[in-house]
Amino acid sequence: MIEPLRWFERLRYGALMRRTRIEPDPVFLLGFGRSGTTHLHNLLWKDPQFGVVTNYQANMQPIALLGRGWLPGLFAGRLPDKRPMDNVAISLDGPQEEEIAIANLTDHAPLHFMSFPRELPDIYDRYVCDLGSDPVATKGWKRAYLEVLKKATILAENRQLVLKTPPNTGRVRDLTEMFPDSRFVHIVRNPYKVYQSMRNMYRKILPSQVLQDFEWDDIDDWIVDAYKLLMMKYLDERKLIPAERLVEIRYEDLDERPIEILETIYDRLALAGFDKALPHFEQYLRDLGTYEKNKFEFPQEIVNTVNEHWGFAFEAFGYDRL
């Protein structure tokens, strides 16, 4: 349906895309899904010096430049006010994961497992922990990723990008090669809560996305394996990031002391403009009001699963075992 518009956009904006440079290198927010990456992203988005991949771009990536004058108004009323898995507010101009834009652009995207869950883990690992093992897949992903980031740079009027997509946690080597001067913030959360929150998220969003039958036990098993592979790869590759370009934080600390943690991020990464951004951070936190986070119980079978398979995370990130 949009194919003619996509080709027209390429003709009209191809030269602009080719000469666009992603400068300065982005700030990458890393962390396994459901670890607080969205909260951190929403906070940093409030700093006017940063640009993001917006919900508008992520959903309309193929024609986001052509449609920027009229598509937002057309779709504004169709976007839900909150995410189904956690009631976090969303808006068209709010930040979104680059991964969604890539999935709307190319076959070379791990999020296509949402349509074909029986293809897990292959369809996911090919573009995350095994990125580089398949030259064709790797080239396709990198080409699409750069297109997404160039388009985001144009839409953000050349501001520095702050980017969040959990699969990037397993792509540190590739990201440091593609963007040698990039900066990284890695956020972790209590593993028990991560596991329960991931199970909850997929039970709310997968049924409306899938194109094939699947078993929930297989999804739960994949969550267990994906966390272990992703986090262990990060722990192995974080040494590739210069110390002055990496900050590691815990979600619990960001939740309890957001301004203090944000100031630490700016100081450690030598990011200018904290004082100017501070009023925007404070207003965002006030607007959260009495937002209620999901609450989960931890039956013994959940505790046993996490302890057995994610035991390394307690020592690596400083959490206590149940």
N, C-alpha and C positions, 0 to 999 in steps of 0.2 A: 504493500500500500504506500509506503513512504519511499520506495526505491527511487522514483524519479526525483524526489526532493533531495535524497541523499547524493545522487549524482550531480544535481544542480549546486548543492553546497560545495562539493569538491571542486567543481569548475570555478565557482565564484570566490572561494576562500582558499584554494589550494596554494597559491603563492604566499598568502599570509601565513598559513600553517608551516610552509617550508622554511620561512625565514624567522619564525618564532623560536626563541631560545628560552629554556626553562632556567631562568636566572633570577636570584641566586638559587642554588640547589635547595630542594625541599627540606622541610622538617618532617620526618616520618614518625608516626605514633604506632608502636608495636605492642602486641599482646594478644594472647589467645582470646577468641570470642567470649563475650560475657565477663570480661575482666575489668570493665570500666573504661574501655577505649572510647566509647561514644561520649561519655561525660567529659572526658579530657578533651576530646575533639570539639565539643560544643563550647567549652570554656575558651579554648584558644581561638576559635572562630570569632569570638567577640573582640579580639584585638584587631583593629582596623588595618593593621599593616599586613595581615595575612589573607590569602585567598584560599579557597577550597574547591573541591569538586562538589557542586551543589546537587540537591535532589533533582532539580530541573535538568541539569546536564546528565546526571547518571541515568535518568529515565529516557531522555531524548538525545543521547549522545550522537547518533548518526546525523541529526539535523539541528544540533543545539545552537550553532552559529546562525544558521539561516532563520531559525524560528525564535530567536531571543526577543524579537520585538512583539510577537503576538502569541506564541505558544504558552508562556506563563499565565497570561490572562485566561486562555482557553481551558487550562488544566487546573487552575488554582482551586476551584471548587470541588474537584474530583479527588484531590489528595486527602487521605485520612488525617485527622488532627494528631493522632498518636500512633505509635508503633504497637502492633498487636501483642507482642511478647512482654512488654514492660511498661507501656503507657508513657514512654518518653515522647514529648511533643516533637512534631516534625513540621517543616514548612518547605516551600519550593526553593527558597534561597538558602536554606539551612544545609549544613555539611552532610555528605553522604560518602560511602565507601567507593573508591575508584573501581573496585571489583564489579560493582553493579553496572557501571558504565562499560567496562570491558565485555561483560556478558551480553550487553545489548549491541555490541559492536562486532564480535567475532566468536567463532567456535573455540578459540584458544583461551578458555576461561574456566577456572575450577568451579565456579558457581553453577555451571550447567549440571552438576550433580543433583541440584535441587529438582530438576526435571527427570533425571535418570538415576535415582538413588541406588539402584542395583549395580551401577557401575562403580560404586565406591569400593575400595579407595583409589582405584586407578585414575579416574577422571579428575580427582582432586590432587593427588600426589604429583601427577605429571606436571602441574603448574605451580607446585609449592615446594615440598621437601625434595622432590626429584627433578626440579627445574634444572635444565642443562643436560639431562640424560637423553632427551629426544631433541635433536637439533631443529627439526621442523616446528615442533611445538614451542620450543624456546624462542625461536625467531618470531613466530606468530604472536606470542604473548608480549614480547618486548616491543614489537612494532605497534601493537594495539595500545600498550601502556603509554608509550611516548605520545601517541595520538591523543589519548585522553588527557594527559598532562599538558600538552601544548594547547589543547582547546580550553582547558581550565585556566591556563595562564592568560589567554586572550580574554576570556569571560571575566576574569578577575583583574583585568587591566594591569597585567604584568606584576602583580604583587607576589611576594614569596608564598609558595604553597605550603600548607600544613595538611598532611595526608594521613588518613587512617583506614587501613584495611587489614584485618587480622592475618590473612595469609602472608603478608609481607614479613611477618615474624620469622618465617622459614626461608626468606630470600635475602638475608643480610649480605651474603657474598655478592649476589647480582646487583643489589642496590648500591653497594659501595663502589662497584665497578662502573655502574651507569652514572652515579652522582658522587664523585669523590669528595666533595665538600659538604655533603648532606649531614644533617644532625638527626639524632634519634632519641626518643623517649620510650622506654619500655615499662609497661604497667602490668602488675600481677595482682591477683585476688585470691582469697582463701580457696584452695582447690575443691573443697566440698561444695561451696556455693557455685563455683564455676560449673561443676558437673551437673548439679541439679538445674541450674539456670539454662545450660545448653539443652538438656533434655526437655525442659519446659518450652524453650523457644521453638525447637523443631516440631513439637507436638502441636504448636499453634500455627506454624506457617507452612510446614511441608504439605499437609493435605490439599492445600489450594494450589500447589506448585507442580506436583508430580504428574508424570505422564505414564507411569507404570506402577504396578503393585509392589509393595515392599513389606518387610517385617520390622516392627519397632525394635526388636532385640538386635537386629543388624545395625540399626542406627546407633543404638546405645554402645554396641561394641566398637563401632567406628569412632565415636566420640572419645572413648577410652584410648584407642590407638593413636588418633590424630593429635591429641594433647601431648602424649608422650613423645611422638616423633617431632612435632613442631617445637616443643619447648626444649628438648634435648639438642635439636639442631641449633636453636638460638643460643643455648649455653655454649655450644662448641664454636659458633661463628662470631659471637659478640667481641672476641679478641681482635677481629678485623676492623672494628670501629675505634678510632683514636679516643683515648679516655676523655678528652675535652669535648667530644662530640656525642657522648652518650650519658643519659641520665636514666636511672632505674628507680621506679617509685612503686608504692603499694596503693591499691585503690582505697583501702581503709584509711590511709593517711590523707589522701586527697579528699576523701569524704569528710573527715574530721577537721582538717586544717587546709582548706583549698588555697587560700591566698598565700600561706607560707610555702606550700609545695610549688605553686606556680612561680613564686619569686625564686625558689631554688632552681627550677628549670631554666628560667631566664638567665640567672647568674652562671650556672654551670655550662650552659651552651653559648654564653656570650651573645644572647639575643637582646638587642636594644629595645627600648620603648615600654618597659614594664610599668613605669609610673603613669604614662599616658593611657595604657590599657587598663590600669587598676579600676577606674570607675566603671568601665564596661564589665569587668569581671564581677564586681560587687553588685551591679544591677542585675546581671544574669542570675546570680545566686539568690538575690531577693525574689526574683520572679519565679524561682523554683518553688517558693512558698512551702507548703506542707506536702510536697511530692512524696508518695509512699512507694518505697522499693518493694519488689516481690519478696515474700517471706517463704522460706523453705525449711522443711524438717529433714533430718538426716537419719533415716532408719538404718539399722545395723548393716543391712545388705549394701547400702550406699557407702557407708563408712568402710566396709571391707573392700569394696571394689576400688575406691580411691586409694586406700592404704596399700593395696596390693600392687596397683599399676602406676600410681603417681607418687610413690614414696619419695622419689628423688626431689620432688618439688618442695617438700616441707623443709628439707635442709637447704636447698638452693635459695629459697625465697623467705625463709624465716617464719614459717607457720607451724603451729602446734598440731600434732596428731590427736585425733579423738580415739 
